[in-house]
């Protein structure tokens, strides 16, 4: 009987943990990382005490909730770094990360956040260093403008994070367009290649007075 009870308690704990993570991902993605912990617990159908037993700090919850996305981002950077043409690799990384961010607002905040004491989620530090190496290779090849610094990529991703539209599909289209414009701004000798299609944003603007 005690073994059966112990198994039931472990199953309940695992179920609670899964529900907490599902709720956190949904709320972070929709509203960013400022969502109160109590709201996450309410969405998961557990009490705050249960949530804190599994995740003593909000930073730990963010780390676990977005570990898969950040691993995906690391893969994108690794694939870009493996391209024999460093400029093409860097452009691909920018395009793909911007699109990942456009699809998931919470992931954007998790990727850009630098919370003191937060764990290095899924090798975020490794990803940043790999980006720096790729950018330097593109600069050495004469393709990336000579005054580029890594903070320019952070600035680019922060600006991409600010894109908000009425539909997720339009947000992705807008992000692709923005990435195209940003890439032309970063190129040492812009060729002004055709940009991705422009989103229909003017129609979303409120009527002028």
C-alpha positions as CSV (number, residue, x, y, z in Angstrom):
1,X,0.0,0.0,0.0
2,X,2.8,2.4,0.9
3,X,4.5,1.7,-2.4
4,X,1.3,2.4,-4.3
5,X,0.8,5.7,-2.4
6,X,4.4,6.8,-3.0
7,X,3.9,6.1,-6.8
8,X,0.7,8.1,-6.8
9,X,2.4,11.0,-5.1
10,X,5.3,11.0,-7.5
11,X,2.8,10.9,-10.5
12,X,0.9,13.8,-9.0
13,X,4.1,15.8,-8.6
14,X,5.2,15.2,-12.2
15,X,1.7,16.1,-13.4
16,X,1.8,19.3,-11.4
17,X,5.3,20.2,-12.8
18,X,4.1,19.6,-16.4
19,X,1.0,21.8,-15.9
20,X,3.1,24.6,-14.3
21,X,5.5,24.6,-17.3
22,X,2.7,24.5,-19.8
23,X,1.0,27.5,-18.1
24,X,4.3,29.4,-17.8
25,X,5.2,28.9,-21.5
26,X,1.7,30.0,-22.6
27,X,1.6,33.1,-20.4
28,X,5.3,34.1,-21.0
29,X,4.7,33.7,-24.8
30,X,1.6,35.9,-24.7
31,X,2.5,38.5,-22.1
32,X,6.3,38.4,-21.5
33,X,8.2,37.6,-18.4
34,X,6.4,40.1,-16.1
35,X,3.5,37.7,-15.6
36,X,3.0,37.2,-11.8
37,X,3.9,33.8,-10.4
38,X,0.4,33.6,-8.8
39,X,-1.2,33.9,-12.3
40,X,1.0,31.1,-13.5
41,X,-0.1,28.9,-10.6
42,X,-3.7,29.8,-11.1
43,X,-3.5,28.9,-14.8
44,X,-1.9,25.6,-13.9
45,X,-4.5,24.8,-11.3
46,X,-2.1,24.6,-8.4
47,X,-1.3,26.7,-5.4
48,X,1.7,29.1,-5.3
49,X,3.3,26.9,-2.6
50,X,3.2,23.9,-5.1
51,X,4.7,26.0,-7.8
52,X,7.6,27.2,-5.5
53,X,8.3,23.6,-4.4
54,X,9.1,22.8,-8.0
55,X,10.6,26.1,-9.0
56,X,12.0,28.0,-5.9
57,X,12.7,31.1,-8.0
58,X,11.1,32.7,-11.1
59,X,14.5,32.5,-12.9
60,X,14.5,28.7,-12.5
61,X,11.0,28.6,-14.0
62,X,12.0,30.8,-16.9
63,X,15.1,28.6,-17.5
64,X,13.1,25.4,-17.6
65,X,10.2,26.8,-19.6
66,X,12.4,28.0,-22.5
67,X,15.2,25.5,-22.4
68,X,14.0,23.8,-25.6
69,X,13.7,27.2,-27.5
70,X,17.2,28.2,-26.4
71,X,18.6,24.9,-27.5
72,X,16.9,25.5,-30.9
73,X,18.6,28.9,-31.0
74,X,22.0,27.3,-30.3
75,X,21.4,24.9,-33.2
76,X,20.6,27.9,-35.5
77,X,23.9,29.6,-34.5
78,X,25.9,26.4,-34.9
79,X,24.5,25.8,-38.4
80,X,25.2,29.4,-39.4
81,X,28.8,29.0,-38.1
82,X,29.2,25.8,-40.1
83,X,28.5,27.7,-43.4
84,X,31.7,28.2,-45.3
85,X,30.5,31.7,-46.3
86,X,30.4,33.5,-42.9
87,X,28.3,36.4,-44.2
88,X,25.7,34.1,-45.6
89,X,25.8,32.1,-42.3
90,X,25.3,35.3,-40.2
91,X,22.4,36.5,-42.4
92,X,20.7,33.1,-42.0
93,X,21.2,33.3,-38.2
94,X,19.7,36.8,-38.1
95,X,16.7,35.8,-40.2
96,X,15.9,32.6,-38.3
97,X,16.4,34.1,-34.8
98,X,14.2,37.1,-35.7
99,X,11.5,34.6,-36.8
100,X,11.8,32.6,-33.7
101,X,11.3,35.7,-31.7
102,X,8.4,36.9,-33.7
103,X,6.6,33.6,-33.0
104,X,7.3,33.7,-29.2
105,X,7.4,36.9,-27.2
106,X,8.4,35.1,-24.0
107,X,11.3,33.4,-25.8
108,X,12.6,36.8,-26.9
109,X,12.6,38.1,-23.3
110,X,14.3,34.9,-22.0
111,X,16.9,35.1,-24.7
112,X,17.7,38.8,-24.1
113,X,17.4,38.8,-20.3
114,X,20.5,39.0,-18.2
115,X,19.1,38.4,-14.7
116,X,21.9,38.4,-12.1
117,X,22.3,34.9,-10.8
118,X,20.2,33.3,-13.5
119,X,21.5,30.0,-14.8
120,X,23.2,29.8,-18.2
121,X,20.1,28.4,-19.9
122,X,20.9,25.7,-22.5
123,X,24.3,27.3,-23.1
124,X,23.2,30.9,-23.8
125,X,26.8,32.1,-23.0
126,X,28.1,29.6,-25.6
127,X,25.6,30.9,-28.2
128,X,26.6,34.5,-27.6
129,X,30.3,33.5,-28.0
130,X,29.6,31.6,-31.2
131,X,27.7,34.6,-32.6
132,X,30.7,36.7,-31.9
133,X,33.1,34.3,-33.7
134,X,30.8,34.2,-36.7
135,X,30.5,38.0,-36.9
136,X,34.2,38.4,-36.7
137,X,34.7,35.9,-39.6
138,X,32.1,37.9,-41.6
139,X,34.0,41.1,-40.8
140,X,37.4,39.6,-41.7
141,X,35.9,38.5,-45.1
142,X,35.0,42.1,-45.8
143,X,31.2,41.4,-45.8
144,X,30.2,42.8,-42.4
145,X,30.7,46.6,-41.8
146,X,34.0,47.3,-40.0
147,X,32.4,49.3,-37.2
148,X,30.0,46.4,-36.2
149,X,30.0,45.4,-32.6
150,X,28.1,42.4,-31.0
151,X,25.8,44.8,-29.2
152,X,24.4,45.8,-32.6
153,X,22.9,42.3,-32.8
154,X,21.4,42.7,-29.3
155,X,20.0,46.0,-30.5
156,X,18.6,44.4,-33.6
157,X,16.9,41.6,-31.6
158,X,15.5,44.2,-29.1
159,X,14.0,46.1,-32.0
160,X,12.5,43.0,-33.5
161,X,10.9,42.2,-30.2
162,X,9.0,45.5,-30.4
163,X,7.1,44.3,-33.5
164,X,3.4,43.8,-32.5
165,X,0.6,43.1,-35.0
166,X,-2.9,41.9,-34.7
167,X,-2.1,38.4,-36.1
168,X,0.8,36.0,-35.6
169,X,1.1,35.5,-39.3
170,X,1.5,39.2,-40.0
171,X,4.0,39.5,-37.2
172,X,6.2,36.9,-38.8
173,X,6.0,38.7,-42.2
174,X,6.9,42.0,-40.5
175,X,9.8,40.3,-38.7
176,X,11.2,38.9,-42.0
177,X,11.0,42.3,-43.6
178,X,12.7,43.9,-40.7
179,X,15.5,41.3,-40.8
180,X,16.0,42.1,-44.5
181,X,16.3,45.8,-43.8
182,X,18.7,45.1,-40.8
183,X,20.9,42.9,-42.9
184,X,21.3,45.5,-45.6
185,X,22.3,48.0,-42.9
186,X,25.0,45.6,-41.6
187,X,26.5,44.8,-44.9
188,X,29.9,46.4,-45.7
189,X,28.9,47.1,-49.3
190,X,25.1,46.8,-49.6
191,X,23.9,45.3,-52.8
192,X,20.3,46.2,-52.0
193,X,19.0,42.7,-52.7
194,X,15.2,42.5,-52.9
195,X,13.6,42.6,-49.5
196,X,11.1,40.1,-48.2
197,X,7.4,41.1,-48.8
198,X,6.2,44.0,-46.8
199,X,3.4,43.3,-44.2
200,X,0.1,45.2,-44.5
201,X,0.6,47.3,-41.4
202,X,-0.9,50.6,-42.5
203,X,-4.3,49.1,-42.5
204,X,-3.8,48.1,-38.8
205,X,-3.2,51.7,-37.8
206,X,-6.0,53.6,-36.1
207,X,-8.0,56.0,-38.2
208,X,-6.4,59.5,-38.2
209,X,-8.4,62.3,-36.7
